[in-house]
Amino acid sequence: MTDMVEIRWHGRGGQGVVTAGKLLAETALGTGQYFQAFPDYGPERMGAPIRSYTRLSSRPITIHSQVENPDVVLVLDSTLLGTVSVAEGLKEDGILLVNTGMQPQEVREITGFHTGKVFTVDASHIAIEEMGREITNTPMLGAFARATGLFDTDTLIEQVRHWFGSKVSPEIVEANIRALRRAAEEVVEG
């Protein structure tokens, strides 16, 4: 890993954007890295656009501000494409990962992000099939692992078991793990 990777998450209230950022940060902690994870929202209602940020580093992090020029942007809700400037500030060699059934080239056209890498995965479809609900944060973590190579899926799976193990039933934990694995396998680069 480079000294620091900055990540910006886009989604809507209630989709688990903040939880996904925290889960990723705790995964970094488990591998001996430093991290920051924090949301950017006020009193928004359920369904309102929100952002969350995660920083991962091999060294202590002394920056305490929003992520303006992320290395990675994850979009959990494709309805934000074209209405929210999700690629704004994304580094030219950055990674854009979107939950959508569209192909990466279509996302490039909508967002105007023509450099770097674009990945898509239909995390909504995967979540519904594996978990029975459209909660896309866990599948997006699987796609993130595959797209960035920062973590392997087994490391994330261990963290999902730890994070959710005491909060939900074993069946729900395993459904999340299936969704994570499947998204890692089905993510498309273009």
N, C-alpha and C positions, 0 to 999 in steps of 0.2 A: 504494500500500500504506500502511496505517496504520503508526504507529511500530513496533508489534510485534504479530505474530500468533503465538499459542501453539497448538501442535498436539499431541494425544495419540493414539497409535496403540495399538490392541488387536489381539492375534492370539495365535497359539500358536507355541511354539518350532519353528523350522524353516520358517516360512511367509514369511520375508523381511521381517518388521516392522522390524527394526533397519536392514537394507539400504535399505528404502524411505525411512526417515527420513533416512539419510545422503545418499541420492541427491537427495532434495528439498533438503536443506541445501546440497549442492554446486551445485545449480541456482541457488539464491539467491546463492551466492558468484559464480557466473558472470555474474549480473546486477548485481553491485556491492553486494549486501546483506550484512548481518552475519547470523550464524546460530549456533545450538547444536543438536547432535543427540546424544542419549544414550539408552541403554536403561535399563530398570528391571527387572533380573532377577538372580537368583543362580544357584545350581547346578541350575536346573530342567532337567528332562529334555525331550527332544523331545516336542512336543505339549502341554506345560504352558502355561497362560495367561501371557502376558508383555505388558508395556507398553513403549513407546518414546516419546520426546518430541522435538519439533523446535520451535525458536524461530526466527523470521525477523524481521529488523528493518532499518529504514533507518538506524538509529543503533547504536553499540556496545551490546552487551548486558551488563549488570552483574549480572543475577540468576543465581544458581547453585543452583537447587533444581528439584525436580520441578515439572511443570506441574499446578497444582491447579485452575485455572479456564480451561480451554482455549477458544479461539475455534472450533476445529475438532476433531472426534473422528472418526477413521477406524477401522472395525472390519473386519478382514480375514477373520474367521471368525464366521459368524452363529450357530454353536453357543454362542458366548459370551453371546448375548442371553438375558436371563432368568437367567443364572448369575453374570455379572459385571455390576456396575453401570456400564455403559459411558457413560451420560449424566451420571454424578455430576460435579458441578462445572461442567458445560458451560454457558457463558454463555447467558442467555435468548435472545439474538439469534444464537446460535451455529449451527454447521453440523454435522450428524451424517450421515456417509456410511458406508453399510454394504454389504458384499459379500453379497448375498442375491438370491434370486429373488422375494422378497416385495415387495409394494408399500410405499411410504413410510408410508402410514397404518397398516399392520400393524406396522411398526417403531415408530411412535409409541406404539401401544397396549402393545407389549411393554416398551419402555424407559421409558415415562412422560414422554417428552420431547415436550411439546405446544406449545412455543414455537419460535422459530427455524425453520431449514430442515432438512428431512430428505431425503436423496438415497439411492437404492439403485441398484445395478448388479450384475448376475450375473457378477462377475469370475471366479468359479470356472469357469463354463461357457465364458466367453471364453478363459481361459487354456488350458483343455483343448483347445478347438477350434483355437486359434492356435499354441500351444506344445507341445501334447501332454502337458502336465503341469499339475497344479493349483498353480501358483505365481502368486499373485494380486497381488504387490506392484506390478509394472509396470502392469497394468490399473488398479489402484486409483490410481496416480499420474495416469493419464489422466482418470479420473473426478474426482479432486481438482482438476485444472486446470479442468475444466468447471464444477464445483460452486462453486469459490471465485473464479475469475477472477484468481488471483494470478499464474499463469504461463500462457502459451499452450502448446498441445501441441507446437509446433515447438521451443520452448526445452527442454522436457522430453525430446523425442526426441533432440536434440543431446546432452544430458547422458547419456541411456541409451547412445548410441553411444560416447561417451567412456568411460563407466564400465565397460561390458561389452566394448568393442571388443577389448581385449587379453586378456580372460579367457575368452571363449567364441568359438565359430565365428560367421562372418558370418550364417549361416542362423538361429542362435539369436538373434542381435541383431535381425535383421529380424522374427522371430516376436514378440519382445518389443515391437517398435515397432508391429506390426499390432495386438497386444493393447491397447497403450496408446491408439492412435487409436480403436479400436472401442469401448473402454470410455468414452472421452470422448463418443462419439456416442450410446451406449446408456444413459447414466445418466439416471435418472428422478427428478424432483423432485415432492414431494407434501406 
